């Protein structure tokens, strides 16, 4: 398939997990504590875990998200009628003009969203999700590839699940939310065994933000979706970039690839400029271990995703970041432009060479195809 002559890989396409996924896939030891998917309205992506409901119920959810979901019933009615199964995913890809997709969760983005979770339970939730996703992708193996959930609550469990997901289940990448867990920065040496293992496995680690949970998030002081969602995803990714790049993770693990997804890309030139400026000012005192500038580490090892109508993204081409940007549709979330995402992207004021990089070439490098 080619859309107007361009092959397309979706770096971040979402699935809608069945409400009873964890009831069917959790190990017996943890079955009575399994997350429960909610069905409060059309395309409900919420989940209840250990008596807590996520995304955290608030005015934003009742005032905006629920009616937005209901407004989009016409767009997603065919997928809903197919119960969001593997074939419906491929159908959506055909509608968009997508050749290959890397799949990320919807409900699953909320299931590990608390500091005080039992690490054993977090690991069991991840194993169950990954087992289900492996079955889901296995029904259309040429088109669908999974991103494995790994539990940051215990680094040893995270290492084990990353290894299982890649070597046994065949996933192309692993992911975590960018939010700190138990107060630890990602550059804390505690996580070094995880970065070392992911580097050995030769897959990227993807950071992917989600809706409100009981973890530190930028913008959650605001009560409306319009305000808090403006902040959470891009600003959460900015913090993660500063953490991973400025904190020396890429110096210690020079073959580790890191993607920061669903957080826009147009801010990258400014943030990398500012990081470089601050390294020049105080880096020799704060981070003498950094042998390159932050922007050099980023260009060497990092990727960001562009939204289909992110008009300011043209600026990344002026700052040498053309090889660090990948395309995503965010199907079927509320801010997706499905089924017109690819067509809208092709209207962007970018050269054909740049479009080809964003739509295919960079995605191929990121995920190792």
N, C-alpha and C positions, 0 to 999 in steps of 0.2 A: 504494500500500500504506500502511496505517496500523496500528500496533500499539496497541490499546486507545485509538484516537483520536489517537495521536501519530505524526507522521512522524519518521523516524530517519535520521540520517547518521552513519556510522562515520568518525570523524576519523582513525582509525589502525587499519586492517585490514591484516593481513599476507598475503603470498603465499608459496608454497613454490616457489622457482625450481628448474627442472630441473638436475640435476647437471652437464649438459653445456652450460648456457647460454652460458658464455664461449667454449667451443670452437666454438660455432656463430655467435657474434656478434662475436668479437674481430677487429680488423683484422689482416691478415697479418703486419705488422711485429711485433706483440706476441703472436701466436698461441701461440708456444712457451712463453710465460710466463703464459698465461691461468690464472686460478683454476680449480680442479677441485672440484666438489661431491662430498661424501662420502656413502656409503651404508652406514654401519656398522650401522645398526639402523633400525627403523621410524621414519619421519618425521625422519631425520637432517638437521639444518640446518647441519652443519659444512662447512668449506671448507679446502682447502689452497692457500696462496699463497706462491710463491717458497720452497717447501720448509718452510713453517711452517703448522701446523694451528691453526685457530681454530673455535670458542672454545678457548682454551688447555686442553689435556687436563690434568686434575687429579682429585683424589679426588671433588670435587664432581660432575664430569660422570659418572664411572662409578658413583658411589654414589647419585645422585639423578636426574639428568636422563634417563639412558637408561631406568631403570625407569618413570619418570613417563610418558615417551613411549609405552612399551609398554602401560602401564595404560590409556592413552587410545585404544587401537586401535579399540575399539568405536565411540567417538564420531566418529572421523574416517575410518572404513573406507570410506564412500561417496566422500569426497573423494580418498582414496588410490586407490580403484579407478578414478577418473577422471583419475588422474595429476596432480591439483592444477591442472587446466587452467582456462581462463577460465570455462567453464560451471559447473565445480564451485564457483568463487567465488560466482557468482550463486545457485547452489543453497544454499550456506551462508547467504547473505544472506536468502533466502526463509525458511529455517529459523529465523533469528533475528528476522525482521521488519524488515530494514534496506532502506531505499529506495536510498541512494547510499553508496558507500564510496570513501575515499581510500586508496590502496594503498602500503604500505611493504614493504621487503624482509625476508627472513629470512637466507638465506646472504649476501646483499649487505651486511648490517650488519657483516660480518667482513672483507670483501675489501680494505678500505683501512686496516686496523687496525694500522699500524706507522709509526713515524717515518721510518725510513730507506728508504722506498719510492721508487723512481724516479718523479718527478712525471709523466713521460710515460706510464709504465705505469698510474699511478693514474687519469690522465685517460682512457686507453683502456678500462680496466675500467668506468669510469663511463659512457662512451659506449655500450659494449656492453650494459650492464644497461639503460640508458634506451631503447635501440633495441628490446630484447626486451620491456620493459614497455609500450612504445607498441603493439607488436603484440598483446600480451596484452589490454590495455584496449580496443583497437580491435575485438575480437570481441564486446564488450558495451558499446558507447560510452555508452549512456544511464545505466548503473549504475556503471561502473568508471572511476576517474580516478587517474592516476599521480602519485606524488611522485618527483621526479628526484634521482638521486644526483649530488652535485657533489664534486669532489676538492679538499680543503683544502690539499694539499701544494704547490700552486702557484696563487697567487691569479689570475693571468691565465688559466690553464686553467679555474679555477672560474667565472670570469666568462663565458668563452666557452661552457661547457657549460650554465650557467644560461640564457643567451640562447637557445641551440639548443633546449633542453628545453621552454621556454615558447613561443617564437615558431615553431618548426618542428614540434615533437612535440605541442604543445598541453597540456602538463602544468599542473596547478593550483598546484603548489608545488614547492619544492626542499628537500632535507634534507641534514644532516650529523650525525655523532655529536657529542656535546658535549665530548668529550675533546680536550685540547690536542694539536696536532700541531706538532712541532719547537719546543716550548716557547713558542709564541706565544699570548697571551690573545686572545680574540675582539675585545676593544676596542683591540687594537694597530692603529695606523694602517695597517699592512700590509694588513688586510682591508677597509679603507674602499672600495676600488674594487668589491669584491663587494657590500657593503651598498648602495652607490649603484646598482649595476646591478639588484639584486633590487627595490629601491624603484622604479626606473624601470619594471621589468617588471610591477609592481603585483601581485605574488604574495607569499605569506608565506615566510619561511625557517623550517623546522621542525628542531628539534634532537631527535634520537632516540637514546637509549642502547641498547647491546646487551651481549652476553656478553663474557667476558674476551678481551682482545686485548693487543697490545704498545704500548698508549698509557696515559697516566695515568688511573687510575680509582679512585674512592673505594670502599673495602671489599674490595679484592682481596688484602689481607693475610690475610683469613680463608680457611680451607681448605674450608669446606662451603658448599653452595648456600644453605642457610637463612640463614647469617650474611652472606655477601657480597652476595647478591641483595637482602637487606633494604636494603642501603646504596647499591648502584651506581646504580640508576635515579633514585630521588628525590633523593639527595644530589648526584649528578652534575648534575641539573637545577637544584638550588639554586645550585651554583657557577656554572652558565651564566647564571642570572638575575642574580646579583651582577655577573658579568663584563659582560654586555650592558647592564644597566640602570645599575649603579653606574659602569661604565667610560665612560659617555657616548655609546654608540652611538645610543641613541634620541634624544638631544639633537641629534646631528649629522644624523640621518636620521629626521625626524619623521613620515614617511609609511611607514616600514618596519614591517611586521607580523612578530612573532616568536612561534612556538609552541614550547612545551617539552612534549613528548609522552611518554606511558608512564612518568611519574614521580610520579603522584598530584598532588593539588591541596590537600590539607588543611593542608599546612605553609605555604601562601602567606601567610596573614594574619600569622603570627609572623615569617617572614623579611622581609616588606615593612616591618613595624613596626620590626624591628631595623635594617634598612637606613636607614629614615627617622631613627631615633635617632642613628645614626652620622653621617649627613649633617649633622644638627643640631649634633653635637659637633665634628666636624673637617672637614666638607665645604668650608667656606670656605678651608681651607688645602690640602686634598687635591684637591678637585674643584670649583673655583670656576666651572667652565663649566656646571654643572648648574643650570638655571633653575627646574626643578620638583623636587618630592620624588621619590624612587625609586618610591613607591607610585603617584604621579600618572602617571609615565611608563608604569608597568606597566598601569594601568587603561586608558590611552590606546592602547597598542600591543601588548599581550601576551595570550597564551592558555595555559592549562594543560588537561590532560585528566583526567577523573574516571574511576575504575574503577567497574564496575557495582555493586559491593557495598562501596564506600568510605564506610562509615557516618559517619566524622568529617567528610565533605565538607559536611555541613550548616553547618559554621562559616563557610564562604566567603560564605554568604548574609547573614551578620551584619556583614560587613566590606566591603560594596559591590563584591563580585567576581562577582556573578551573570552579568555580561555577558562574563566572561573565561574561562569553563569550557566545554569540549567533551567529548562522549561518545566512548568507544572500547571495542571488544570485545577487542582484542589477538588475535583469531583468527589462526592456530590454535596459538598458543604454549602452553607448558605451564601458564601461570597464567590462561589464558582460561577463562571459564565457559560457553563455547559448548556447546549451543545455547540457553542460558538467560540470556544476558547482559542482553538488553533487559528480559526479565521480572523479573530480579532488580533491575535499576535502577529499574523502576517501583514496586518495594516500598520504595524509599528514603523517609525522612521529609522529603520536599521537597514544596513546593506544585506544583500542576499547571503554573503559570506558569514556575516554575524548571525543572521537568522539560522543558518545551517549549523553553526556551532552551538547555539543555544538549544535548538530543537533536537539535535542528534549527536554531533561529534563530542561535545563536552559530557553529555550523559553517558555515552559509550565509555569514555575514559573514567568517569566517576565510578561506574558500577562494574567495570572490568569485562565488558562484552568484547 
